[in-house]
Amino acid sequence: MPAVSQPLNLPPDRGRHRRRIRYIDVSIQKWLLVGLVVIEIGFVVGMAWLMYRHLNQTIEYNLYRAHLAAAAPLLDQLLHAAWPLLGMYLVANALVLLLAHVIWRGYLNSLLSRFMALIDKTGRLDFSADAKASPDSHELLMLTGTQRARERQRLAAIREQMMKLDSEVSASANPQRVRDALDSLEELLPP
């Protein structure tokens, strides 16, 4: 008799379909997003008020007219009053998005210029002390500074082992001590 397979009673994966906001840099992206939302709400409220004023004026103008036959249809008049307002709304949104883009690009360029300065120093094998990054610096700069500090310490240890090896060889005292100095030096070198 074939075995009947039982359905698995797995707990539901609640975190899998949960929406999350993933920021590249919380310090600026969060506030840009909040600013854009606040500005958009202001635009919508302002547009609603302007639309109300213009469309209400058009309706009142047609409401108290004695001769409606010579006038354009009310829908055409309402659309004619609404198009410039919608155009202003779109232009204002485009300008705000352009401003956000300029702010974001400026922030990234300043971050990348500081990062590239550190990378250029590393490329020239200049491991001299770097300017201290502020505690609220971007994570990229903090990690780069930490890596450069580790390399600086490793190179200082290699220099120290080289001097020790040089003194052991010039003293030609004990081959085992020279071998130990070489082994210590080998541990410090990258794989």
Residue frames as qw, qx, qy, qz and C-alpha x, y, z in Angstrom:
[[0.000, 0.891, 0.454, 0.000, 0.00, 0.00, 0.00],
 [0.431, 0.481, -0.045, 0.762, 1.56, 3.35, -1.04],
 [0.324, -0.411, -0.453, 0.721, 2.28, 5.86, 1.66],
 [0.074, 0.877, 0.412, 0.237, -0.03, 8.86, 1.73],
 [0.416, 0.212, -0.187, 0.864, 1.89, 12.09, 1.86],
 [0.251, -0.760, -0.497, 0.334, 0.87, 14.43, 4.62],
 [0.242, 0.852, 0.076, 0.457, 0.79, 18.17, 3.95],
 [0.519, 0.036, -0.395, 0.757, 3.54, 20.05, 5.70],
 [0.284, -0.884, -0.371, -0.002, 2.37, 22.31, 8.48],
 [0.527, 0.122, -0.097, 0.835, 4.86, 25.11, 8.01],
 [0.099, -0.709, -0.364, 0.596, 4.39, 28.43, 9.76],
 [0.444, 0.833, 0.277, 0.180, 3.44, 31.21, 7.39],
 [0.572, 0.010, 0.025, 0.820, 6.31, 33.39, 6.24],
 [0.035, -0.897, -0.398, 0.187, 5.06, 36.73, 7.52],
 [0.270, -0.731, 0.197, 0.595, 8.21, 38.74, 6.85],
 [0.512, 0.078, 0.641, 0.567, 8.57, 37.69, 3.24],
 [0.181, 0.627, 0.562, 0.508, 5.83, 39.87, 1.80],
 [0.265, -0.822, -0.296, 0.408, 6.23, 42.80, 4.17],
 [0.417, 0.807, 0.084, 0.409, 6.92, 46.08, 2.49],
 [0.604, -0.554, -0.063, 0.569, 10.08, 47.87, 3.60],
 [0.275, 0.958, -0.084, 0.026, 11.63, 51.18, 2.75],
 [0.839, -0.144, 0.108, 0.513, 15.24, 50.69, 1.81],
 [0.078, 0.987, -0.096, -0.106, 17.29, 53.84, 1.89],
 [0.753, 0.400, -0.220, 0.474, 20.76, 54.20, 0.46],
 [0.320, 0.128, -0.395, 0.852, 21.44, 57.05, 2.84],
 [0.249, -0.683, -0.678, 0.104, 18.82, 57.72, 5.51],
 [0.287, -0.483, -0.203, 0.802, 20.27, 61.10, 6.46],
 [0.108, 0.283, -0.257, -0.917, 19.20, 62.73, 3.22],
 [0.203, -0.167, -0.813, -0.520, 16.79, 60.40, 1.41],
 [0.165, -0.533, -0.788, 0.260, 14.28, 60.26, 4.25],
 [0.028, -0.615, -0.251, 0.747, 14.09, 64.05, 4.48],
 [0.105, 0.180, -0.536, -0.818, 13.96, 64.47, 0.70],
 [0.196, -0.328, -0.884, -0.270, 11.03, 62.06, 0.62],
 [0.144, -0.624, -0.618, 0.456, 9.27, 63.81, 3.51],
 [0.016, -0.475, 0.073, 0.877, 9.88, 67.19, 1.87],
 [0.134, 0.000, -0.704, -0.698, 8.54, 65.99, -1.47],
 [0.184, -0.486, -0.854, -0.030, 5.40, 64.59, 0.16],
 [0.111, -0.638, -0.407, 0.644, 4.78, 67.81, 2.10],
 [0.044, 0.356, -0.319, -0.877, 5.34, 69.93, -1.03],
 [0.143, -0.176, -0.835, -0.501, 3.04, 67.66, -3.04],
 [0.138, -0.605, -0.747, 0.239, 0.31, 67.96, -0.43],
 [0.053, -0.594, -0.115, 0.795, 0.73, 71.74, -0.55],
 [0.067, 0.151, -0.598, -0.784, 0.52, 71.67, -4.36],
 [0.142, -0.379, -0.882, -0.243, -2.64, 69.56, -4.30],
 [0.117, -0.674, -0.565, 0.461, -4.32, 71.80, -1.72],
 [0.035, -0.508, 0.137, 0.850, -3.27, 74.92, -3.63],
 [0.088, -0.006, -0.740, -0.666, -4.47, 73.47, -6.93],
 [0.110, -0.528, -0.842, 0.007, -7.78, 72.45, -5.42],
 [0.072, -0.685, -0.335, 0.642, -8.26, 75.99, -4.10],
 [0.025, 0.385, -0.393, -0.835, -7.29, 77.58, -7.45],
 [0.079, -0.200, -0.871, -0.441, -9.52, 75.15, -9.37],
 [0.069, -0.628, -0.724, 0.277, -12.41, 75.92, -7.05],
 [0.018, -0.630, -0.087, 0.771, -11.95, 79.67, -7.56],
 [0.076, 0.283, -0.567, -0.770, -11.61, 79.54, -11.35],
 [0.123, -0.256, -0.902, -0.325, -14.27, 76.93, -11.99],
 [0.053, -0.625, -0.653, 0.424, -16.67, 78.55, -9.53],
 [0.047, 0.540, -0.081, -0.836, -16.16, 81.88, -11.30],
 [0.123, 0.076, -0.745, -0.651, -16.89, 80.27, -14.68],
 [0.117, -0.439, -0.890, -0.034, -20.06, 78.61, -13.37],
 [0.030, -0.659, -0.443, 0.607, -21.31, 81.81, -11.72],
 [0.051, 0.374, -0.345, -0.859, -20.62, 83.77, -14.89],
 [0.214, -0.091, -0.809, -0.540, -22.78, 81.34, -16.89],
 [0.102, -0.444, -0.844, 0.284, -25.40, 81.02, -14.19],
 [0.055, 0.701, 0.361, -0.613, -26.48, 84.64, -14.35],
 [0.065, -0.169, 0.531, 0.828, -26.30, 85.14, -18.12],
 [0.564, 0.415, 0.293, -0.651, -29.43, 86.04, -19.93],
 [0.740, 0.549, -0.226, -0.318, -28.39, 84.76, -23.37],
 [0.674, -0.380, 0.626, 0.097, -26.82, 81.32, -23.22],
 [0.831, 0.491, 0.261, 0.026, -27.15, 80.59, -26.95],
 [0.430, 0.854, -0.252, 0.149, -24.19, 82.78, -27.95],
 [0.383, -0.716, 0.572, -0.117, -21.88, 81.38, -25.26],
 [0.426, 0.355, -0.830, -0.057, -19.55, 78.41, -25.65],
 [0.800, -0.329, -0.475, -0.162, -20.65, 75.18, -23.97],
 [0.532, -0.782, 0.227, -0.231, -20.02, 75.10, -20.22],
 [0.936, -0.182, 0.183, 0.238, -17.73, 72.04, -20.45],
 [0.643, 0.521, 0.024, 0.562, -15.47, 73.85, -22.94],
 [0.097, -0.854, 0.145, -0.489, -15.32, 76.87, -20.66],
 [0.770, -0.595, 0.216, -0.080, -14.46, 74.69, -17.64],
 [0.906, 0.064, 0.149, 0.391, -11.74, 72.86, -19.57],
 [0.406, 0.720, -0.024, 0.562, -10.39, 76.16, -20.87],
 [0.342, -0.826, 0.229, -0.385, -10.11, 77.40, -17.25],
 [0.885, -0.409, 0.222, 0.001, -8.61, 74.10, -15.98],
 [0.868, 0.368, -0.045, 0.331, -5.82, 73.53, -18.54],
 [0.244, 0.750, -0.333, 0.517, -3.56, 76.43, -17.46],
 [0.579, -0.626, 0.368, -0.371, -3.91, 75.35, -13.82],
 [0.982, -0.059, 0.172, 0.056, -3.01, 71.76, -14.64],
 [0.673, 0.589, -0.165, 0.416, -0.04, 73.02, -16.65],
 [0.117, -0.775, 0.387, -0.486, 1.13, 75.09, -13.67],
 [0.835, -0.409, 0.299, -0.214, 0.76, 72.02, -11.45],
 [0.954, 0.197, 0.052, 0.222, 2.86, 69.86, -13.77],
 [0.433, 0.704, -0.253, 0.502, 5.56, 72.53, -14.18],
 [0.391, -0.724, 0.372, -0.429, 5.74, 73.07, -10.41],
 [0.940, -0.233, 0.245, -0.050, 6.08, 69.32, -9.82],
 [0.830, 0.428, -0.065, 0.352, 8.80, 69.07, -12.47],
 [0.144, 0.785, -0.323, 0.508, 10.71, 71.95, -10.85],
 [0.641, -0.593, 0.374, -0.312, 10.49, 70.37, -7.40],
 [0.979, 0.006, 0.171, 0.107, 11.69, 67.02, -8.76],
 [0.613, 0.633, -0.170, 0.441, 14.54, 68.78, -10.56],
 [0.193, -0.781, 0.377, -0.459, 15.50, 70.52, -7.31],
 [0.857, -0.374, 0.324, -0.147, 15.44, 67.17, -5.45],
 [0.915, 0.314, 0.026, 0.253, 17.59, 65.66, -8.19],
 [0.330, 0.758, -0.287, 0.484, 20.12, 68.51, -7.92],
 [0.493, -0.678, 0.402, -0.370, 20.27, 68.14, -4.11],
 [0.955, -0.139, 0.261, -0.024, 20.70, 64.36, -4.35],
 [0.794, 0.496, -0.068, 0.344, 23.33, 64.59, -7.10],
 [0.070, 0.812, -0.353, 0.459, 25.26, 67.23, -5.14],
 [0.701, -0.539, 0.392, -0.254, 25.22, 65.04, -2.06],
 [0.971, 0.081, 0.189, 0.124, 26.41, 61.98, -3.98],
 [0.595, 0.680, -0.167, 0.393, 29.12, 63.96, -5.77],
 [0.187, -0.788, 0.432, -0.396, 30.48, 65.31, -2.48],
 [0.851, -0.331, 0.383, -0.137, 30.45, 61.81, -0.99],
 [0.920, 0.309, 0.118, 0.211, 32.12, 60.27, -4.04],
 [0.355, 0.810, -0.288, 0.366, 34.78, 62.99, -4.20],
 [0.433, -0.680, 0.513, -0.293, 35.80, 62.26, -0.59],
 [0.931, -0.066, 0.358, -0.038, 35.73, 58.51, -1.29],
 [0.788, 0.562, -0.018, 0.249, 37.80, 58.88, -4.49],
 [0.035, 0.851, -0.426, 0.306, 40.37, 61.00, -2.61],
 [0.666, -0.468, 0.556, -0.168, 40.85, 58.10, -0.18],
 [0.926, 0.242, 0.282, 0.067, 40.99, 55.58, -3.04],
 [0.523, 0.790, -0.207, 0.244, 43.59, 57.72, -4.88],
 [0.258, -0.752, 0.554, -0.245, 45.74, 57.83, -1.74],
 [0.836, -0.175, 0.515, -0.080, 45.45, 54.05, -1.48],
 [0.831, 0.534, 0.108, 0.109, 46.31, 53.67, -5.17],
 [0.312, 0.813, -0.378, 0.314, 49.49, 55.72, -4.62],
 [0.776, -0.155, -0.524, 0.317, 50.22, 53.48, -1.61],
 [0.030, 0.433, -0.320, 0.842, 49.99, 56.53, 0.63],
 [0.585, -0.491, -0.645, -0.027, 48.79, 55.18, 3.94],
 [0.161, 0.166, -0.389, 0.892, 49.51, 58.31, 5.92],
 [0.048, 0.419, 0.727, -0.542, 46.94, 59.37, 8.48],
 [0.006, 0.532, 0.592, 0.605, 43.62, 60.54, 7.04],
 [0.244, -0.287, 0.173, -0.910, 41.46, 63.37, 8.28],
 [0.148, 0.163, 0.885, -0.411, 39.08, 62.08, 10.92],
 [0.250, -0.371, -0.651, -0.613, 35.64, 61.37, 9.55],
 [0.386, -0.258, 0.318, -0.827, 32.84, 62.80, 11.62],
 [0.290, 0.043, 0.913, -0.282, 30.66, 60.27, 13.46],
 [0.578, 0.525, 0.429, -0.453, 27.71, 61.15, 11.24],
 [0.140, 0.489, -0.639, -0.576, 29.71, 60.48, 8.05],
 [0.833, 0.219, -0.242, -0.446, 28.37, 58.10, 5.46],
 [0.902, -0.253, 0.350, -0.031, 28.96, 54.41, 6.09],
 [0.825, 0.501, -0.017, 0.261, 31.08, 54.17, 2.93],
 [0.203, 0.797, -0.363, 0.438, 33.57, 56.73, 4.27],
 [0.621, -0.586, 0.430, -0.295, 33.62, 55.09, 7.68],
 [0.969, 0.019, 0.241, 0.056, 34.33, 51.65, 6.18],
 [0.667, 0.640, -0.139, 0.357, 37.01, 53.06, 3.87],
 [0.101, -0.801, 0.415, -0.419, 38.69, 54.85, 6.78],
 [0.807, -0.401, 0.393, -0.186, 38.56, 51.68, 8.88],
 [0.942, 0.265, 0.106, 0.177, 40.07, 49.61, 6.07],
 [0.433, 0.750, -0.264, 0.425, 42.84, 52.16, 5.53],
 [0.404, -0.719, 0.440, -0.355, 43.59, 52.18, 9.29],
 [0.940, -0.155, 0.301, -0.028, 43.86, 48.36, 9.26],
 [0.804, 0.498, -0.027, 0.324, 46.22, 48.50, 6.30],
 [0.066, 0.843, -0.339, 0.411, 48.26, 51.21, 8.03],
 [0.662, -0.555, 0.451, -0.226, 48.64, 48.97, 11.10],
 [0.964, 0.115, 0.220, 0.098, 49.48, 45.93, 8.98],
 [0.610, 0.682, -0.150, 0.374, 52.14, 47.85, 7.05],
 [0.209, -0.797, 0.432, -0.366, 53.64, 49.16, 10.31],
 [0.846, -0.324, 0.412, -0.101, 53.80, 45.57, 11.60],
 [0.886, 0.394, 0.073, 0.234, 55.45, 44.44, 8.35],
 [0.273, 0.826, -0.297, 0.394, 57.99, 47.27, 8.66],
 [0.517, -0.662, 0.462, -0.285, 58.71, 46.22, 12.25],
 [0.943, -0.055, 0.327, 0.025, 59.15, 42.56, 11.23],
 [0.714, 0.630, -0.084, 0.293, 61.44, 43.59, 8.37],
 [0.021, -0.820, 0.437, -0.370, 63.67, 45.51, 10.81],
 [0.749, -0.428, 0.469, -0.191, 63.67, 42.51, 13.15],
 [0.939, 0.263, 0.179, 0.126, 64.56, 40.21, 10.25],
 [0.462, 0.788, -0.240, 0.329, 67.31, 42.58, 9.14],
 [0.296, -0.740, 0.512, -0.319, 68.80, 42.64, 12.62],
 [0.886, -0.189, 0.414, -0.090, 68.62, 38.83, 12.87],
 [0.857, 0.468, 0.048, 0.210, 70.29, 38.33, 9.49],
 [0.274, 0.817, -0.345, 0.371, 73.01, 40.90, 10.15],
 [0.494, -0.615, 0.545, -0.285, 73.72, 39.34, 13.55],
 [0.705, 0.255, -0.634, -0.188, 73.58, 35.87, 11.90],
 [0.362, -0.427, 0.672, -0.485, 73.00, 34.49, 15.30],
 [0.446, 0.048, 0.868, -0.211, 70.50, 31.71, 15.10],
 [0.139, -0.038, -0.727, -0.672, 68.90, 30.28, 11.92],
 [0.139, -0.505, -0.849, 0.071, 65.80, 29.34, 13.92],
 [0.043, -0.640, -0.322, 0.697, 65.25, 32.95, 14.99],
 [0.091, 0.288, -0.458, -0.836, 65.62, 34.07, 11.34],
 [0.155, -0.237, -0.891, -0.354, 63.09, 31.40, 10.36],
 [0.105, -0.606, -0.692, 0.378, 60.67, 32.60, 13.08],
 [0.026, 0.543, 0.003, -0.839, 61.03, 36.19, 11.86],
 [0.142, 0.096, -0.692, -0.701, 60.30, 35.04, 8.28],
 [0.148, -0.414, -0.896, -0.063, 57.23, 33.08, 9.47],
 [0.050, -0.630, -0.460, 0.623, 55.94, 36.13, 11.36],
 [0.079, 0.410, -0.300, -0.858, 56.46, 38.24, 8.26],
 [0.122, -0.097, -0.858, -0.489, 54.64, 35.72, 6.09],
 [0.062, -0.544, -0.800, 0.246, 51.60, 35.82, 8.42],
 [0.029, 0.634, 0.196, -0.747, 51.33, 39.57, 7.89],
 [0.052, 0.222, -0.583, -0.780, 51.44, 39.39, 4.09],
 [0.698, 0.224, 0.115, -0.670, 48.15, 39.08, 2.20],
 [0.745, 0.017, 0.667, 0.009, 47.25, 35.60, 0.88]]
